[in-house]
Amino acid sequence: MSLGALLLGLFLALLFLRVPVAAALGASAVAVIALGGLGLQVVSFNFQAGIAKFPLLAIPFFILAGAVMDRAGIAERIVRLLLGLVGGWRPGAALATVLAGMLWGAISGSGPATVAALGGILIPMMVRQGYTPGFAAGLMAASAELSIIIPLPLPSSSTPPWPGPQWPGSSGRVSSPGS
């Protein structure tokens, strides 16, 4: 029997015994590593290699930034501004949710931070205006994910919008080392 089949069989057996998915996945992986003679030091090495990623640090800091902006009242002000712009229309609360998700996502760059900052304000507001809780939560989640599509303002401000020379006295020609 191959190690892959053993892993799958053990995982499904543990799921059948109603073991939580995370525990079944971990237990079956450790069992296959031990039975396959791969050495248990592989587990600690792979665990450390999996969490030693610098970009993973950005996730809690984006959520923290969203919470700080929420506590500072920025989220409430953005929502009031957008409701003033589109609140008179019939789907005003839904439009304000999408626009707030786009704007907040462009500021923070993170979907989870957007939901953490705006969800507590926008979802109850939409429910009060007659939307179902499922629709309100789904719209908030979908509009928060627009942060992936909308670029941050900083990279776009580093290059001027006109073609040609980038600064006075330059030829506009891009040169590389050795050319």
N, C-alpha and C positions, 0 to 999 in steps of 0.2 A: 504494500500500500504506500503510495507516495505521501510526502509530507503535506502537500496541498490538499489532498483528499482527506487526510487525517484532520487537518485544521478545520476544513469545512464541516466534516462530520461531527467533530467535537463541539464546534460552535453551534450547530443546529441542535445537537442533543441538549446542550445547556439552555438554549432558548426554549426548547420543548419542556424542560424542567422549570421554566418560568424564572430563570436567573436573569437579572437585569442585563441589558444589551452590553453596556460598558464592561461589566464584570465578566460576562461570557466571552467577550472579545479578548480581554486581557488574559483570562485564565486559559483559554484555548491556545493563545499565542505562546504563553509561557510553557504550557504543557508540551506543545510541539517542539519548542526550542530545546527543552530538557530531554524529550524522548528522541529527538533527532540528533543529539550529540553535538549541538551547535555551541554549547557553553552559555551559561546564564549571564556572563559578563556582557554578552551582546545586548541584553535587555537594558542594562544601565547605560551603555554607550548610545544606543538608539534613542533612549528616552532623553538623554542630555542633548544629543544632536538635534532632536526635534524641537526642543524648547529654546535652544541657544540661537534663535533667529532675531536679529535686531529689529526687523519690521514688526514683529509681534508686540514690541513695546509701544508702538504707535496706537494700538487699539484702546488700551485703557486711558491713554493720555487724550485721545480724541473724545472719549466719553467724559472724562474729567473736564475738558474744555467746554463741552456742551452743557454740563451741569453748572459750571461756573457762569457761563453766559445766561443760563436760565435763572440762576440765583440773582444775577445782576439786573434782571428785568429786561434784558435785550429780547428774549423770546416773546414776552408779552407785548412789547412795543411793536415788534415785527408783525405779530398777529393783528394788533389793532390797526396798523397801517394798511395791511392787506384787506382786512374787513371793510375799511373805509373805501378802498378802491373797488372791490367786487362784492361787498356785502349786500348791496341793494338788489342784485340779481337773484333769481330763484335758487340756483345752486351756489350761492355765494360762499357758504361755509366750506363746501367741497373744493371750490376754486381757490379759496384762501388757504386751504390745507395743502393743495398741490403747489401753489406758489411759495408758501412758507417752507415746504420741504425742499423745493428747488433752491431758494435763497439761502436757507440754513445749510443745506448740503454744499453749496458753493463756498460758504464761509468755512465750515468745519472740515469738509472733505470726507465725512464719515456718515454712513447710513445709521449705524447704531447710535451715534452721538445725536443725530437729528431726531430719532425716535425718543431718546431719553430726554432731550430738551423740550421738544414740542408736543410729544404724545400726551402728556398730562394736561396740556392746555386744550389742544385741538380735538382730541377724541371726545371728552365730556361736552365740549361746545357743540360738536356735530350731533351727539346723542340728544342734547337738549333741543336742537332744532329739528328733530324728527328722523334722523338717519338711524339705521340699525347699528348696534354696537359692532357687529361683524364687518359691515361696510366701512364704518369709521376707522376701525383698526386696520383693515386691508388697504384703505386709501392712504392712511398715514404711513404704513410700511412701504407701499409702492412709491409714494412721493419722496420718502426718505432715500430710497435707492436711486433716485435721480442724481444723487451726489456723485455717483460713479461716472455719469455721462457728462455732467457740467464740470468744466475744468476750473481749477483754482485761479484766482485773478493774478497771482504773482508771475507765473511763467509767461503769460501773454503780455505783461507790461514790460518785459525786458527787451523786446524787439519793437522797433517803431513800425507803424502801419504802412509806411511808404517804401517803395522799392528803391534800389540804388544805394548810394553811400550811406553808411550808418552814422557817421560823424563827420564834421567838417574836415576836409583834407584827405579823406580816405577815398580810395578808388571804387569801393564797393566790391572789389574782387576778393574772393576768399582764397587765402593761401594756406598751404599745409607745409609742415617741415619737409625740406628737401625739394620743394618745387620752385 
